Amino acid sequence: MTTTQPAATGAQPTLAWGNDRVTLTFDWDAESPVTCSAVTVAGRTVPVHRVPAVEVLTADAGHRPASGRLAHTEHGARLRYVDHREIDENGTRRLVIRERSGDLEVRLELTARDGVAAITSRVIASNLGDGRIVLRAVASWVAGFTARDHSGDALAGWERLTGTNDWLGEGRWTRTPLRGPDFVPLAEHLTGHNPRGALAAVSTGTWSTAHQLPTGILESREASLALAWQIEHNGAWRWEIGEDTAGGYLALSGPTDADSGWSRVLAPAESFESVPATLALGIDAVAAIGALTDHRRATRRAHRDNTAMPVIFNDYMNTLDGDPTAEKLLPLIRAAAGVGAEAFCIDAGWYDDSGYWWDSVGAWMPSTTRFPSGFGEVIDAIHAEGMIAGLWLEPEVVGIQSPIADALPAEAFLQRNGERVVEHDRFHLDLRHPAARAHLDAVVDRLVSEFGIGFFKIDYNINPGPGTDRDADSVGDGLLRHNRAHLDWLDGVLDRHPDLIVENCSSGAMRMDYAMLSRLAMQSTSDQQDFRKYPPIAASAPMSILPEQAASWAYPQPEMDAEESAFCLVTGLLGRFYVSGHLNRMGDEQRTRVATAIAVAKDLRGEIATAHPHWPLGLPRWDDAWVALGLRGTDSDLVSIWRRGGANATTLSFPHLVGHDVEVTPVFPLDLPAWHSDWDATTGTLHVRGTDTRLAARTLRLSYRLPEVDDDARTGSH
């Protein structure tokens, strides 16, 4: 939908643009830059705090007043509207707004897809002059979020939902009021200036989600407005929440000079494009993350795996642990096929003859000592059982003891001041270099053609730092160029092998971004080996990734009792089912339970691929005794519930089911005592009471019939 109001005398021109779910309103005049002045979602328009829609920091034009923000740049204030154009193609709408500040021209490019309450933004900065322009930061999105017509404190009632990540402790989300320690009342109006600080999260290097997450939500229950965002980049980024005297703003960016050593020199006629960032809107946080879920599905690379979702057995976690041999694998392959696995992945170690492979990887040739009858023996065994054969691969690294380290030119690696960067006994390939790319293409093509590999688990276990200064304006510029070359390489692999299934892994979920996940089939959610600690990781995963991409390990072991085994299996059930464990050592009862879980996963995968996540107990905290993840479908909800001690009962909230009759049925396990449940339609709550077992989990279905609703109502109903 687009509405343009020409400027009457003394009035600002106005442009309303969007789709059937969300509308943004922009205005400008001869003395002011373009701003986003209002957002409309679920039929309700909220005028928001006006800030420049584009912010660009350059070496010769900084901030005013001085600060470390993405916002308040001199160029942002100086930009003036030139023109705009709109493109509507096959349900995808684009808006391009052009502005200029001296020799700097910027184009704000927005994309919206019909049926999705989300907008993707990027900025292209161009040099129209005869001299150089040195870029230090180019924000992809900047807009206010607090109501412009508020009375009193603009931040009152606003909360942020943001997450931190760590190896083995992914997806730890918190809900925090903005007004408080983050933003104390400053009385800055007495100075005549806006505040200078901001609440910021940054990522540096190539582990894009190693510490803080590029996804978050701002929510005001009073305003019935929530904004969810994600920065879609596999390298350095920054998001920023700031308070001005008149209200709050959100800014999203890729790498910057201050955070990640990025600068870019634009020669005359050169341009730079920022990384994409997406903003999703809803009437509350769950609706906004539902809209972001819709966006993630709409922008995935087309692939049969997106809906097929074959069940994968991987030999690593708490099983072979990187030490595969033919002797160990052959009985495990038979056992995996026997319980219904559809793909079998041989994880780390298949290429090693020495017993210690960390610093010698890079050639990716099968071991001869581990497979005395040839590697083809185990691959043929996988195929003979009707399963897809898979391999673990860490393509971007080359061990310092690998022959590949000397076979490739030094320029094929990330460098600093002429020295190849080493991290944990590995060099890192620079995929801008044709020799690096040719090497990896040859590896993948050889393994696919020689062994019929149909699945790769691509791992990534080092972070080489801020980047490379070879053939770059700055180390951050070198890294950004490599990041983009890496994505181009992945696209090339999938173009050549369109049926290949590729898992994204990075020491668990250290690179869980949608630059990667818009291309790849699935995401390992963690390397966590303690099954008791996994539920909050699995339950929070759909905040960052699609449920059908979230591969949380289900790794039951022979020594576990029935409840522990079921607990492990429930952990993976409402995502991409990903199995490990010593299946060949299990008794019949345990193997039957695993086979039942796999059969249930196959039955559920079609629902999972279209459902929207919610959290009936709230987003989990790391030590919560009770944890729950819900997936809302068209006529039923699936919910997995884990108990880790504490009281033997809890109450789950389903606000979208208030006033409706609900039938509760167990999904898995069915061979263990059922939990008692009571549904209260008046409050939309489900009271569940477990057995005396303090460590247990169940997956339930809540079936109901909802009345038909119109599109505007549905926008806020996830």
Helices and strands as residue ranges (DSSP letters): E 2-5, E 14-18, E 22-29, E 32-41, E 44-47, E 56-58, H 74-78, E 80-89, E 92-101, E 104-113, E 118-127, E 133-144, E 158-164, E 172-177, G 188-190, E 199-203, E 212-220, E 225-231, E 237-244, E 247-253, H 257-260, E 264-266, E 271-273, E 277-282, H 285-298, H 305-308, E 312-314, I 316-320, H 326-338, E 343-346, G 358-360, H 375-384, E 388-393, E 397-399, H 404-407, G 410-412, E 415-416, E 419-420, E 422-423, E 426-428, H 434-451, E 455-458, H 475-496, E 501-504, H 514-517, E 522-524, H 535-540, G 541-543, G 547-549, E 550-551, E 553-554, H 562-573, E 578-579, G 583-585, H 588-608, E 612-614, E 626-632, E 636-644, E 649-653, G 655-657, E 663-668, E 676-680, E 685-689, E 695-703, H 711-715
